[in-house]
Amino acid sequence: MKSLLTLATILGLVTFSHAAQPEIGQPAPAFTLKDSTGKEHSLADYKGKVVVLEWINHGCPFVKKHYDSGNMQKLQEDATDHGVVWLAVCSSAPEKQGHMTPEAATANLTEVKSNATAYLLDEDGKVGKLYDARTTPEMYIINSDGVLVYAGAIDDKPTANAADIEGAVNYVRTALEEMKEGKPITTAQTKSYGCSVKY
C-alpha cells in the first residue's frame, strides 16, 4: 500500500509539473528572483515591455560559443537598445557547474561584457522548472501583454562551434524583429540545445 501511495504521489507530481509547463500564446508563469546585486525582479514589474529570458551557465561550452564570440552580447545590446528587458537566469544549484555567488556573478558580467538587464539567481531551480528550462542556453520571449511568444533555441545550429554562428538563423533576433514590425512570429517554438540545466 505504501509503495502504491508513493507511486501515486510521484505520478501526481509529474502531472502537476507537466500542467505547469508554459505554453506559447498563454500568459508566462509569474516569478520573482533576486539579481546578482540583491535587487528583486518580478515578471509583473515589466508588464508593458517585451522580456527575454536567457537560461545561462558560463561553464557550458554552448554558452561559451555565444559569449566568447560576442554573439550573445550583441543580441542583448540590440534588444535592450529597443526597450527589451533581458534577464539572464542561472538555475545551477550550489556546487554544480555554472553556479556563482552574487559577487562572482557580478564580476563575471563585467568580465564577459554582458549587456543583459540583470543576472537572476535561481539556486533552488524553482523558476527553471516552472519554465521547463532544460538546456543552457535556452531562450524565451514574453510580449508586452505578458504572453509567452517564443521558446527554444537561440539559433538553428546546435553545436558548440563558434564558426557555426555565421549563417545561422537566429530565432530570437528574428522573433524580436517580427514583433517590432507588428508581424506574427514565424517560428514560435523550437527544440533548445546545449548543456543540461544543472538543477
C-alpha positions in Angstrom: 0.0 0.0 0.0 2.8 2.4 0.9 4.5 1.8 -2.4 1.2 2.5 -4.2 0.8 5.7 -2.3 4.3 6.7 -3.2 3.8 5.9 -6.8 0.5 7.9 -6.8 2.3 10.8 -5.2 5.1 10.7 -7.8 2.5 10.5 -10.7 0.7 13.4 -9.2 3.8 15.5 -9.0 4.6 14.6 -12.6 1.1 15.6 -13.8 1.3 18.8 -11.8 4.7 19.6 -13.2 3.5 19.0 -16.8 0.4 21.1 -16.3 2.7 24.0 -15.1 4.8 24.0 -18.3 4.4 27.3 -20.2 2.6 27.3 -23.5 3.1 29.5 -26.5 0.2 32.0 -26.6 -0.6 31.7 -22.9 0.5 34.0 -20.0 4.1 33.4 -19.0 4.4 32.0 -15.5 4.9 34.7 -12.8 8.1 34.7 -10.8 10.3 36.9 -8.5 14.0 36.4 -8.3 16.9 38.4 -6.9 19.7 39.5 -9.2 23.4 39.4 -8.5 23.3 42.8 -6.7 20.4 41.6 -4.4 17.7 43.5 -6.2 14.3 41.7 -6.7 12.9 41.4 -10.2 9.3 40.2 -10.7 7.9 39.5 -14.2 4.9 41.6 -13.3 7.2 44.6 -12.9 7.8 44.5 -16.7 4.2 44.4 -17.9 4.1 46.6 -21.0 7.6 45.6 -22.0 9.0 42.7 -24.1 11.1 40.4 -21.9 13.7 37.9 -23.0 14.7 35.1 -20.6 18.1 33.5 -21.2 19.0 30.4 -19.2 22.7 30.6 -18.6 25.7 28.7 -17.3 29.1 30.2 -18.1 30.8 26.8 -17.6 28.8 25.3 -20.5 30.6 25.1 -23.9 27.4 26.0 -25.8 27.1 29.2 -23.7 30.8 29.9 -24.2 30.2 29.7 -28.0 27.8 32.6 -27.9 29.7 34.7 -25.3 33.3 34.2 -26.4 32.3 35.2 -29.9 30.4 38.2 -28.7 27.2 36.9 -30.3 25.0 36.9 -27.2 26.2 40.3 -26.0 25.4 41.8 -29.4 22.0 40.3 -29.4 21.4 41.6 -25.8 22.6 45.1 -26.8 20.4 45.3 -29.9 17.4 44.1 -27.9 17.8 46.4 -24.9 18.5 49.4 -27.2 15.0 48.9 -28.4 13.5 48.7 -24.9 13.5 45.0 -24.4 14.2 43.7 -20.8 16.8 40.9 -21.0 17.0 38.7 -17.9 19.7 36.1 -17.8 18.7 33.3 -15.4 21.1 30.9 -13.7 19.4 27.8 -12.3 22.6 26.0 -11.4 22.4 24.6 -7.9 25.2 25.3 -5.4 28.3 23.2 -6.1 27.1 22.5 -9.6 28.6 23.8 -12.9 27.7 27.4 -13.6 26.7 28.3 -10.0 28.3 31.5 -8.8 27.9 33.6 -5.7 26.3 37.0 -6.2 29.7 38.7 -6.0 31.3 36.3 -8.5 28.3 36.7 -10.9 28.5 40.5 -10.8 32.3 40.3 -11.6 31.6 37.8 -14.4 29.1 40.1 -16.0 31.8 42.7 -16.3 34.3 40.2 -17.5 32.2 38.9 -20.3 30.8 42.4 -21.1 27.2 41.2 -20.7 24.5 43.6 -21.9 21.7 41.8 -20.0 19.4 43.9 -17.9 20.0 41.7 -15.0 21.5 38.3 -14.0 19.0 36.4 -11.8 19.9 33.7 -9.3 17.6 30.7 -9.2 19.6 28.4 -6.9 16.7 26.2 -5.9 15.7 25.8 -9.6 12.1 26.7 -9.0 11.8 29.2 -11.9 13.8 27.0 -14.2 11.4 24.1 -13.5 8.4 26.4 -13.8 9.5 27.3 -17.3 10.7 23.7 -18.0 14.1 25.0 -18.9 16.3 22.1 -19.9 19.4 23.5 -21.5 21.8 26.3 -21.5 21.3 28.4 -23.5 17.5 28.2 -23.6 15.5 31.3 -24.7 12.0 32.6 -24.0 10.3 35.7 -25.3 7.4 37.3 -23.5 5.4 40.0 -25.2 4.3 43.3 -23.7 1.0 41.7 -22.6 2.8 39.1 -20.5 2.2 36.3 -23.1 4.9 33.7 -24.0 5.5 34.1 -27.7 8.8 32.1 -28.2 10.5 29.2 -26.5 13.5 27.2 -27.6 17.0 27.5 -29.1 18.9 30.7 -29.8 19.5 29.6 -33.4 19.4 26.6 -35.8 23.0 25.4 -35.4 23.0 23.1 -32.4 26.8 22.9 -31.9 29.4 24.4 -29.6 31.5 25.7 -32.5 31.5 29.5 -32.8 32.3 29.2 -36.5 28.7 28.0 -36.9 27.2 31.3 -35.8 27.8 32.9 -39.2 25.0 31.9 -41.4 22.8 30.6 -38.6 19.2 31.6 -38.4 18.9 33.4 -35.0 15.4 32.6 -33.9 15.5 35.2 -31.1 16.6 38.0 -33.3 14.1 37.1 -36.0 11.2 36.9 -33.5 12.1 40.3 -31.9 12.3 41.9 -35.3 9.0 40.4 -36.4 7.4 41.7 -33.2 8.8 45.1 -33.7 7.3 45.2 -37.2 3.9 44.0 -35.9 4.2 40.7 -37.7 3.3 37.3 -36.3 6.3 35.2 -35.2 7.2 32.8 -38.0 8.9 30.3 -35.7 7.4 30.4 -32.2 8.9 27.2 -30.8 12.0 25.1 -31.4 14.0 22.4 -29.6 16.7 24.0 -27.5 20.2 22.7 -27.5 23.2 22.9 -25.1 24.2 21.6 -21.7 21.6 20.3 -19.3 20.5 22.8 -16.7 22.4 21.8 -13.5 19.5 21.6 -11.0 
